[in-house]
Amino acid sequence: HSRAQTTELVERTLRSLGLYEVRQLVVGSPLQKTISGGQRKRLNIGLELLREPAILFVDEPTSGLSSRDSENIMDLLKELSLKGKLVFVVIHQPSSDIFKMFDKLLILDLGGYQIYYGNPIQSVVYFKEQINILDRDKGACTRCGNVNPEQVFSIIEERVLDEYGHYTDYRKTAPKKWAQLYQKKHNIPVLEPPIALPHKTLNIPSRAFQFLIFALRDLRSKLGNRPYLAINLLEAPLLALILCTIIRYYPSDHRQGEYTLYDNVNIPVYFFMSVIVALFIGLTVSAEEIFRDRKILRREAFLNLSRGSYLTSKVSILFMLSALQTFCFILVGNALLELRGQLWNDWLILFSTACFANLLGLNISSAFSSAVTIYILIPLLLIPQLILSGVVVEFRYLNPLITSKEHVPLVGDIMASRWAFEAAMVNQFKNNDYERDFYELDRAKAQAEYKQLYHLPYVESKLQEVYHWLPQRPQEDACPHGPQPAGGTP
């Protein structure tokens, strides 16, 4: 369908369901709803009707609804059946009016035994005949025409009385017996398999188009949630403002209290906390994404849509949001601390850290089925990033079982916080406005000093060892021309 055809189809479906007047309202959740229960049921049916199915299975469409809403739902399903669609409805405790709407009634007993199939009103007569009730030829009331479906279930589940007249847990007629009685009275025809499959009305779009649809749906959902937008857009700059206000240190007696970057000893703290904030924001924004869509994914499971397109759309939207959040954070933080010239480098470091947190959050969102469990896991994932980053506790002071004095331990190498903090500090040292012009010279000088202090003594010690182990030659062999006369020439 084109965009215009899709819009026309949606509006036509909403009109047929009586939902056109509330089309601009947010459906909400069952606890925070803006439309009635009957409207939610009709909307669920409408979502399926958009795909133009030939067969529709509806499970308990009237449960939890008022009698009026129940009749509206059943009227809608009846209209669909009159339009040529095959509608299967699972229903419990129907009223007389609803019961009479069905064209056919199929009753399955415990264990899946089919004990009746046919006219709904005749089902009352059929079960009365099986137990020889006096008015067994009457399916409906002769005066008002109402049908009591409860009679059918009462007959099916009738219990055996004990010697004291009390009902026991045993049924008079077992499910298998009911099935045998039905098969004895009705010849069930054997159907021939169809020669050709029916025409397919659902065409799965390409993966690229699915990605576009998933991304647009997710983006519109987020843009329509104003509290979500406000929190996620204001969270990062607010955290930067609070953090930098606290660590904006300068000596109180220095130039009448003027702040300078040179005097601020908290710059490493700023970079470390920036990394932790990026991890925290990335986790919180993504930890519930797949969990929140679980009902939609269950509904769309039979459409055989691309899981990769869905996940790619999620990752793309989260990366864009994290890019905006980290940019706002670094923009405010660097401005307050007067860190100039490194905005894009610092942003790239925090953005890549937040992307890692996004992917980690999507994994826990997919793995767990409880929002409480997901949010409990966030501190458990952040605390190791704090402890094992090498900043809060130096690696050499960790438990000797997990650390090494020669190199960074493995638990430190797998921490994203360690690499992000190291990248931020090295970038700030190498690429600041002052050091940028002298870094190559300083590096060459430092390498020369290192070789002078460590390599040269090592080489000299090795030469001494070689000289010590060489055999000593006689003194006369020191010169190949023999001893020299005093004051003479060779």
C-alpha positions as CSV (number, residue, x, y, z in Angstrom):
1,H,0.0,0.0,0.0
2,S,1.0,3.6,-0.6
3,R,1.0,6.1,2.3
4,A,-2.4,7.4,1.2
5,Q,-3.9,3.9,0.8
6,T,-2.6,3.0,4.3
7,T,-4.1,6.1,5.9
8,E,-7.4,5.4,4.1
9,L,-7.4,1.8,5.3
10,V,-6.7,2.8,8.9
11,E,-9.4,5.4,9.0
12,R,-11.9,3.1,7.4
13,T,-11.2,0.4,10.0
14,L,-11.5,2.9,12.8
15,R,-14.9,4.1,11.5
16,S,-16.1,0.5,11.2
17,L,-15.0,-0.1,14.8
18,G,-16.6,3.1,16.2
19,L,-13.1,4.4,17.2
20,Y,-12.7,7.3,14.8
21,E,-13.6,9.9,17.4
22,V,-10.9,8.8,19.8
23,R,-8.2,8.2,17.1
24,Q,-5.9,11.0,18.6
25,L,-5.9,9.6,22.1
26,V,-3.0,7.6,23.5
27,V,-4.1,4.0,24.3
28,G,-2.0,3.8,27.5
29,S,-1.6,0.7,29.7
30,P,-4.3,-1.2,31.4
31,L,-3.5,0.7,34.6
32,Q,-3.1,4.1,33.0
33,K,-5.7,4.0,30.3
34,T,-7.4,6.8,28.4
35,I,-9.9,4.7,26.5
36,S,-12.4,2.2,27.9
37,G,-11.9,-1.6,28.0
38,G,-14.4,-2.2,25.2
39,Q,-12.5,0.3,23.0
40,R,-9.2,-1.5,23.8
41,K,-10.8,-4.8,22.7
42,R,-12.1,-3.3,19.5
43,L,-8.7,-1.7,18.8
44,N,-7.0,-5.1,19.2
45,I,-9.4,-6.6,16.7
46,G,-8.8,-3.6,14.4
47,L,-5.0,-4.2,14.5
48,E,-5.6,-7.7,13.1
49,L,-8.2,-6.5,10.6
50,L,-5.6,-4.2,9.0
51,R,-3.8,-7.3,7.7
52,E,-7.1,-8.4,6.0
53,P,-7.0,-12.0,7.5
54,A,-9.4,-14.6,6.1
55,I,-9.5,-16.4,9.5
56,L,-9.7,-14.6,12.8
57,F,-9.1,-16.3,16.2
58,V,-10.4,-14.3,19.2
59,D,-9.7,-15.4,22.8
60,E,-12.3,-14.3,25.3
61,P,-13.2,-11.0,23.7
62,T,-15.9,-10.2,26.3
63,S,-14.0,-11.0,29.5
64,G,-13.8,-8.0,31.9
65,L,-16.3,-5.9,29.9
66,S,-19.8,-4.6,30.7
67,S,-22.8,-6.3,29.1
68,R,-23.2,-3.4,26.7
69,D,-19.5,-3.5,25.6
70,S,-19.7,-7.3,25.3
71,E,-22.6,-7.0,22.9
72,N,-20.8,-4.3,20.9
73,I,-17.8,-6.6,20.5
74,M,-19.9,-9.6,19.5
75,D,-21.9,-7.4,17.0
76,L,-18.6,-6.4,15.4
77,L,-17.5,-10.1,15.1
78,K,-20.9,-11.0,13.7
79,E,-20.5,-8.3,11.0
80,L,-17.1,-9.7,10.1
81,S,-18.5,-13.2,9.7
82,L,-21.2,-11.8,7.4
83,K,-18.5,-10.2,5.3
84,G,-17.0,-13.6,4.6
85,K,-14.4,-13.9,7.3
86,L,-14.2,-17.1,9.4
87,V,-14.2,-16.1,13.1
88,F,-13.3,-18.5,15.9
89,V,-14.3,-17.2,19.3
90,V,-13.4,-18.7,22.7
91,I,-15.9,-17.5,25.2
92,H,-17.0,-18.2,28.8
93,Q,-20.4,-17.6,30.4
94,P,-22.1,-15.9,27.4
95,S,-25.4,-14.2,27.8
96,S,-28.5,-15.5,25.9
97,D,-28.2,-12.8,23.2
98,I,-24.5,-13.4,22.7
99,F,-25.0,-17.2,22.6
100,K,-27.6,-16.9,19.9
101,M,-25.3,-14.9,17.7
102,F,-23.0,-17.9,17.0
103,D,-23.5,-19.8,13.7
104,K,-21.8,-23.0,15.1
105,L,-20.8,-24.1,18.6
106,L,-17.8,-26.3,19.2
107,I,-17.4,-27.7,22.7
108,L,-14.2,-29.3,23.8
109,D,-14.1,-31.2,27.1
110,L,-11.1,-31.9,29.4
111,G,-8.3,-33.6,27.5
112,G,-9.3,-32.0,24.2
113,Y,-12.3,-34.4,23.5
114,Q,-14.8,-32.9,21.1
115,I,-18.2,-33.5,22.5
116,Y,-20.4,-31.3,20.4
117,Y,-20.4,-29.4,17.1
118,G,-23.5,-27.8,15.6
119,N,-26.3,-25.3,16.2
120,P,-25.8,-23.5,19.6
121,I,-29.5,-23.7,20.6
122,Q,-29.7,-27.3,19.6
123,S,-26.8,-28.1,21.9
124,V,-29.1,-27.6,24.9
125,V,-31.6,-30.1,23.4
126,Y,-28.8,-32.6,22.6
127,F,-27.4,-32.7,26.1
128,K,-30.8,-32.9,27.7
129,E,-31.6,-35.9,25.5
130,Q,-28.5,-37.6,26.7
131,I,-29.6,-37.6,30.3
132,N,-33.4,-37.9,29.6
133,I,-34.6,-34.7,31.1
134,L,-38.4,-34.2,30.8
135,D,-38.3,-31.0,28.7
136,R,-35.5,-32.2,26.6
137,D,-37.2,-31.1,23.4
138,K,-37.0,-27.4,24.4
139,G,-33.8,-25.5,23.7
140,A,-35.1,-22.0,24.5
141,C,-37.8,-20.5,26.8
142,T,-41.2,-20.7,25.1
143,R,-42.3,-17.4,26.6
144,C,-39.2,-15.1,26.3
145,G,-37.1,-17.0,23.8
146,N,-34.0,-16.8,26.1
147,V,-31.4,-19.6,26.1
148,N,-29.5,-20.6,29.2
149,P,-26.1,-21.8,28.2
150,E,-25.3,-22.7,31.8
151,Q,-27.6,-25.7,31.4
152,V,-25.1,-27.3,28.9
153,F,-22.1,-26.9,31.3
154,S,-24.2,-28.1,34.3
155,I,-25.1,-31.3,32.4
156,I,-21.6,-31.9,31.2
157,E,-20.0,-31.5,34.6
158,E,-22.7,-33.0,36.7
159,R,-21.2,-34.7,39.8
160,V,-21.9,-38.1,41.4
161,L,-23.7,-38.1,44.8
162,D,-22.4,-40.1,47.7
163,E,-24.6,-42.1,50.1
164,Y,-25.2,-38.9,52.2
165,G,-26.4,-36.9,49.2
166,H,-23.2,-34.8,48.9
167,Y,-21.5,-34.1,45.6
168,T,-18.2,-35.9,45.1
169,D,-15.3,-34.9,42.9
170,Y,-16.2,-37.5,40.2
171,R,-18.3,-36.7,37.2
172,K,-21.2,-38.8,36.1
173,T,-20.0,-38.8,32.5
174,A,-16.3,-38.7,31.7
175,P,-15.0,-36.6,28.8
176,K,-14.1,-39.7,26.8
177,K,-17.7,-41.0,27.3
178,W,-19.2,-37.7,26.0
179,A,-17.0,-37.9,22.9
180,Q,-18.1,-41.5,22.2
181,L,-21.8,-40.5,22.5
182,Y,-21.3,-37.7,20.1
183,Q,-19.4,-39.8,17.5
184,K,-22.1,-42.5,17.8
185,K,-24.8,-40.0,16.9
186,H,-23.0,-38.0,14.3
187,N,-21.1,-39.3,11.3
188,I,-18.0,-37.0,11.1
189,P,-17.0,-36.7,7.4
190,V,-13.4,-37.2,6.3
191,L,-12.3,-34.0,4.4
192,E,-10.1,-34.2,1.4
193,P,-7.0,-32.0,1.6
194,P,-7.1,-28.9,-0.6
195,I,-5.4,-29.1,-3.9
196,A,-3.9,-25.6,-3.8
197,L,-3.0,-23.2,-1.0
198,P,-5.2,-20.2,-0.6
199,H,-4.1,-16.8,-2.0
200,K,-1.6,-15.1,0.2
201,T,-2.7,-11.6,1.3
202,L,0.4,-10.7,3.4
203,N,3.6,-9.8,1.8
204,I,6.6,-9.3,4.0
205,P,8.5,-6.1,3.2
206,S,12.3,-6.0,2.7
207,R,14.7,-5.8,5.6
208,A,15.6,-2.2,4.8
209,F,11.9,-1.2,4.7
210,Q,11.2,-3.1,8.0
211,F,14.2,-1.2,9.6
212,L,12.7,2.1,8.5
213,I,9.2,1.2,9.8
214,F,10.6,0.0,13.1
215,A,12.7,3.1,13.5
216,L,9.9,5.5,12.7
217,R,7.5,3.7,15.1
218,D,10.1,3.8,17.9
219,L,10.9,7.4,17.2
220,R,7.3,8.5,17.2
221,S,6.7,6.6,20.4
222,K,9.5,8.4,22.1
223,L,8.5,11.8,20.8
224,G,5.0,11.3,22.0
225,N,6.1,10.5,25.5
226,R,6.9,14.0,26.9
227,P,8.1,12.9,30.4
228,Y,10.5,10.5,28.8
229,L,11.8,13.2,26.5
230,A,12.1,15.7,29.3
231,I,14.0,13.4,31.6
232,N,16.4,12.1,29.0
233,L,17.2,15.4,27.4
234,L,17.7,17.3,30.7
235,E,19.4,14.6,32.6
236,A,22.8,14.9,31.0
237,P,23.3,18.7,31.2
238,L,21.9,18.8,34.7
239,L,24.4,16.1,35.9
240,A,27.2,18.0,34.2
241,L,26.1,21.3,35.9
242,I,26.0,19.6,39.3
243,L,29.3,17.8,38.9
244,C,31.3,20.7,37.6
245,T,29.8,23.1,40.1
246,I,31.1,20.8,42.9
247,I,34.6,20.2,41.5
248,R,35.3,23.7,40.1
249,Y,38.2,24.2,42.5
250,Y,40.4,27.3,42.8
251,P,42.5,28.6,45.8
252,S,40.5,31.1,47.7
253,D,43.4,33.6,48.0
254,H,44.4,33.3,44.3
255,R,43.7,36.5,42.2
256,Q,40.7,37.4,44.4
257,G,39.0,34.0,43.8
258,E,39.3,33.8,40.0
259,Y,39.0,30.3,38.5
260,T,41.8,29.0,36.3
261,L,42.2,25.5,34.8
262,Y,45.8,25.4,36.0
263,D,44.8,25.4,39.6
264,N,42.0,22.9,39.3
265,V,43.3,19.5,40.6
266,N,39.9,17.8,40.0
267,I,40.2,17.5,36.2
268,P,41.0,13.7,36.4
269,V,37.9,13.4,38.7
270,Y,35.8,15.2,36.0
271,F,36.9,12.8,33.3
272,F,36.3,9.7,35.4
273,M,32.9,10.8,36.5
274,S,32.1,11.7,32.9
275,V,32.8,8.1,32.0
276,I,30.6,6.8,34.8
277,V,27.8,9.2,33.8
278,A,28.0,8.0,30.2
279,L,27.7,4.4,31.4
280,F,24.8,5.2,33.7
281,I,22.8,7.2,31.0
282,G,23.4,4.5,28.4
283,L,22.2,1.8,30.7
284,T,19.1,3.5,32.0
285,V,17.9,4.7,28.5
286,S,18.1,1.2,27.0
287,A,17.5,-1.2,29.9
288,E,13.7,-1.4,29.3
289,E,13.5,-1.0,25.5
290,I,13.0,-4.7,24.5
291,F,11.1,-5.5,27.7
292,R,8.6,-2.7,26.9
293,D,8.0,-4.0,23.4
294,R,7.5,-7.6,24.5
295,K,3.7,-7.6,23.9
296,I,4.1,-6.0,20.5
297,L,6.8,-8.5,19.5
298,R,4.5,-11.4,20.6
299,R,1.7,-10.0,18.4
300,E,4.0,-9.7,15.4
301,A,5.8,-13.0,15.9
302,F,3.6,-14.8,13.3
303,L,4.4,-12.2,10.7
304,N,8.0,-13.6,10.4
305,L,9.5,-10.1,10.5
306,S,13.2,-9.6,10.6
307,R,14.6,-9.7,14.1
308,G,17.8,-8.0,12.9
309,S,15.9,-5.1,11.4
310,Y,14.1,-4.6,14.8
311,L,17.3,-4.7,16.8
312,T,19.2,-2.5,14.3
313,S,16.4,0.1,14.6
314,K,16.6,0.0,18.4
315,V,20.4,0.4,18.3
316,S,20.2,3.3,15.8
317,I,17.6,5.3,17.8
318,L,19.5,4.7,21.1
319,F,22.8,5.7,19.5
320,M,21.3,8.9,18.3
321,L,19.8,9.7,21.7
322,S,23.1,8.8,23.4
323,A,25.0,11.1,21.0
324,L,22.7,14.0,21.9
325,Q,23.0,13.3,25.7
326,T,26.8,13.0,25.7
327,F,27.2,16.1,23.6
328,C,25.0,18.1,26.0
329,F,27.0,16.7,28.9
330,I,30.4,17.5,27.5
331,L,29.3,20.9,26.2
332,V,28.2,22.1,29.6
333,G,31.0,20.4,31.5
334,N,33.9,21.6,29.4
335,A,32.4,25.1,29.3
336,L,32.2,25.3,33.1
337,L,35.7,23.9,33.7
338,E,37.1,25.9,30.7
339,L,38.5,22.9,28.9
340,R,38.9,24.3,25.4
341,G,39.8,22.7,22.1
342,Q,38.9,19.1,22.9
343,L,35.1,19.1,22.7
344,W,34.8,16.7,19.8
345,N,37.5,14.3,21.0
346,D,35.9,14.2,24.5
347,W,32.5,13.7,23.0
348,L,33.6,10.8,20.9
349,I,35.1,9.1,23.9
350,L,31.9,9.5,26.0
351,F,29.7,8.6,23.0
352,S,31.5,5.3,22.4
353,T,31.2,4.5,26.1
354,A,27.5,5.3,26.1
355,C,27.1,3.0,23.0
356,F,28.7,0.2,24.9
357,A,26.2,0.8,27.7
358,N,23.3,0.9,25.2
359,L,24.2,-2.6,23.9
360,L,24.6,-3.9,27.4
361,G,21.2,-2.5,28.4
362,L,19.5,-4.1,25.4
363,N,21.0,-7.5,26.4
364,I,19.6,-7.4,29.9
365,S,16.3,-6.0,28.6
366,S,16.0,-9.0,26.3
367,A,17.2,-11.5,29.0
368,F,14.8,-10.7,31.8
369,S,11.1,-10.5,32.0
370,S,10.7,-8.1,35.0
371,A,11.4,-4.4,35.1
372,V,12.3,-4.6,38.8
373,T,15.0,-7.2,38.0
374,I,16.4,-5.1,35.2
375,Y,16.8,-1.9,37.3
376,I,18.3,-3.9,40.2
377,L,21.0,-5.1,37.7
378,I,22.1,-1.6,36.7
379,P,24.0,-0.9,40.0
380,L,25.4,-4.4,39.9
381,L,26.8,-3.6,36.4
382,L,28.1,-0.1,37.3
383,I,29.9,-1.0,40.6
384,P,32.5,-3.2,38.9
385,Q,33.1,-0.4,36.4
386,L,33.9,1.9,39.3
387,I,36.1,-0.5,41.4
388,L,38.0,-2.1,38.5
389,S,38.7,1.0,36.5
390,G,42.1,1.6,38.2
391,V,41.0,5.0,39.5
392,V,39.1,4.3,42.7
393,V,41.5,1.5,43.7
394,E,44.9,1.1,42.0
395,F,45.4,-2.2,40.3
396,R,48.4,-3.0,42.4
397,Y,46.3,-2.8,45.6
398,L,43.7,-5.2,44.4
399,N,43.4,-8.8,45.7
400,P,46.7,-10.6,44.7
401,L,44.6,-13.4,43.4
402,I,43.2,-11.2,40.6
403,T,46.0,-8.7,40.0
404,S,49.6,-8.7,38.8
405,K,52.5,-6.3,39.6
406,E,53.9,-6.5,36.1
407,H,50.8,-5.6,34.0
408,V,47.1,-4.6,34.1
409,P,45.0,-7.5,35.4
410,L,42.5,-9.2,33.1
411,V,39.6,-7.9,35.2
412,G,40.8,-4.4,34.4
413,D,41.3,-5.0,30.7
414,I,37.6,-6.0,30.3
415,M,36.3,-2.9,31.9
416,A,35.0,-0.2,29.5
417,S,35.5,2.4,32.2
418,R,39.3,1.8,32.3
419,W,39.7,2.2,28.6
420,A,37.5,5.3,28.4
421,F,39.2,7.0,31.3
422,E,42.6,6.3,29.8
423,A,41.6,7.6,26.4
424,A,40.2,10.8,28.0
425,M,43.3,11.5,30.0
426,V,45.8,10.6,27.2
427,N,43.8,12.8,24.8
428,Q,43.8,15.7,27.2
429,F,47.5,15.4,27.8
430,K,48.5,15.0,24.2
431,N,46.2,17.3,22.4
432,N,45.7,20.3,24.6
433,D,46.5,23.7,23.1
434,Y,49.9,23.9,24.9
435,E,51.2,20.4,24.6
436,R,50.1,19.8,21.0
437,D,53.2,21.6,19.6
438,F,55.7,20.1,22.0
439,Y,54.4,16.5,22.4
440,E,56.6,14.9,19.7
441,L,59.7,16.6,21.1
442,D,58.8,15.7,24.7
443,R,58.1,12.1,23.6
444,A,61.5,11.8,21.9
445,K,63.2,13.4,25.0
446,A,61.4,11.0,27.3
447,Q,62.3,8.0,25.2
448,A,66.0,9.1,25.2
449,E,66.0,9.6,29.0
450,Y,64.3,6.2,29.4
451,K,67.0,4.5,27.3
452,Q,69.7,6.4,29.1
453,L,68.4,5.4,32.6
454,Y,67.4,1.8,31.8
455,H,68.8,0.5,28.5
456,L,72.3,1.9,28.8
457,P,73.0,0.5,32.3
458,Y,71.6,-2.8,31.2
459,V,73.8,-3.0,28.1
460,E,76.9,-2.0,30.2
461,S,76.1,-4.7,32.7
462,K,75.9,-7.3,29.9
463,L,79.2,-6.1,28.5
464,Q,80.8,-6.5,32.0
465,E,79.5,-10.0,32.2
466,V,80.9,-10.8,28.7
467,Y,84.3,-9.3,29.7
468,H,84.3,-11.2,33.0
469,W,83.8,-14.6,31.3
470,L,86.3,-14.1,28.4
471,P,89.6,-16.0,28.9
472,Q,92.6,-13.7,29.9
473,R,95.3,-13.6,27.2
474,P,99.1,-13.3,28.0
475,Q,100.6,-9.9,28.3
476,E,103.0,-10.5,25.4
477,D,100.1,-11.2,23.1
478,A,98.7,-7.8,23.8
479,C,100.5,-6.4,20.7
480,P,101.1,-8.5,17.6
481,H,104.5,-6.8,16.9
482,G,106.0,-7.8,20.2
483,P,107.4,-5.5,22.9
484,Q,108.3,-2.0,21.8
485,P,111.7,-0.4,22.5
486,A,111.6,2.7,24.7
487,G,111.1,5.8,22.5
488,G,111.3,3.7,19.3
489,T,108.8,3.0,16.6
490,P,107.4,-0.3,15.5
